[in-house]
Amino acid sequence: MGFCAPAQIVRDAREHGVEVRPVCGNASRWDCTLEAIDDERFAVRLGLRMVRGLANKDGAAVVAARGDTPFSSVDDLWRRVKEPVSSLVELADADAMKEALGLTRRQALWAIKALRDEPLELWTAAAAREARTVPELDEPDVAIRPMIAGGEVVEDYRRVGLSLCRHPVEFLRADLTGRRIVTCAEAMAARDGRWLEAAGLVLVRQRPGSAKGVMFITIEDETGVANLVVWPSLFERQRRVVLSAGMMAVRGKIQRKGAVVHLVAHQLTDLSDDLASVGERDGGFPLPHGRGDQIRDGGSFGPDQRDHPPRGLRTRDIYIPDMHVGSIKVKTRDFR
């Protein structure tokens, strides 16, 4: 379905009650597959082909090495797949080890950093003798600072092209509401002739040759999609925003004809900078007055001791180039 991005297809499927499961090193095949929920229902399992940067041969090696025996650890995965360590990084970046091995992105990447391209012969012989994986390095447990919710969503989009956690615009909703920007669902449900402003990620740009210069744009937020009409005069005035914005706000007038609804644009605003801030936003909603028993554990006179890592564990803040959280880049479909 080349016209629609995978994120659109997955969102629409979930809205229709289809369960979509993430990429998993112990469950995914190369293509997306169906997994039985019960005798009548199935869930969609995202395939390894969704992982950006993972070569077909490396994905096939993972599936072949796994067979009917799930991987038990990163070390086990590395030994059985017999591929360079670099090929495992794409799986960790795509969060494919969370469901399979119970490791977050950062935990999986930390474990991979301890591996080498070739296992030592002594440990290989020991593994063959014991009929199980014998790790070369037994590191003490460490507490690695978890990524914030926005960072997880950014990495999902960077590595898989979509997120099953939350929609990026959801993190910006409070700011957008404060600017009187409505959701896409509210815009598409509005009465004919109403003036309003909506915002969302730019998914599709179309400028058919038969439309006399009119451009049609599809934007998306956490509630759905909105269809925009951009007249040639506005396109010429705001060409840069139309062609380059990853997220935009659109002020215009609702045009409703039967079941077909469009938002006819009169003013466009580039919100790419707002979108770039998603990686720095968390999804938590702290209690306005703190915990009820906070006085016992610190109160207003110091930090709550329960927010600290457990005793005996040292938090490691990892700053590695391939673990850097950037900004969301949505691959739009442009048809001209």
Secondary structure, 3 states (H helix, E strand, C coil): CCCCCHHHHHHHHHHCCCCEECCCCCCCCCCCEEEECCCCCEEEECCHHHCCCCCHHHHHHHHHHHCCCCCCCHHHHHHHHCCCCHHHHHHHHCCCCHHHHCCCHHHHHHHHHCCCCCCCHHHHHHHHHHCCCCCCCCCCCCEECCCCHHHHHHHHHHHCCCCCCCCHHHHHHHHHHHCCCECHHHHHHCCCCCEEEEEEEEEEEECCHHHCCCEEEEEEECCEEEEEEECHHHHHHCHHHHHHCCEEEEEEEEEEECCEEEEEEEEEEECHHHHHCHHHCCCCCCCCCCCCCCCCCCHHHCCCHHHCCCCCCCEECCCCHHHCCCCCCCCCEEEC
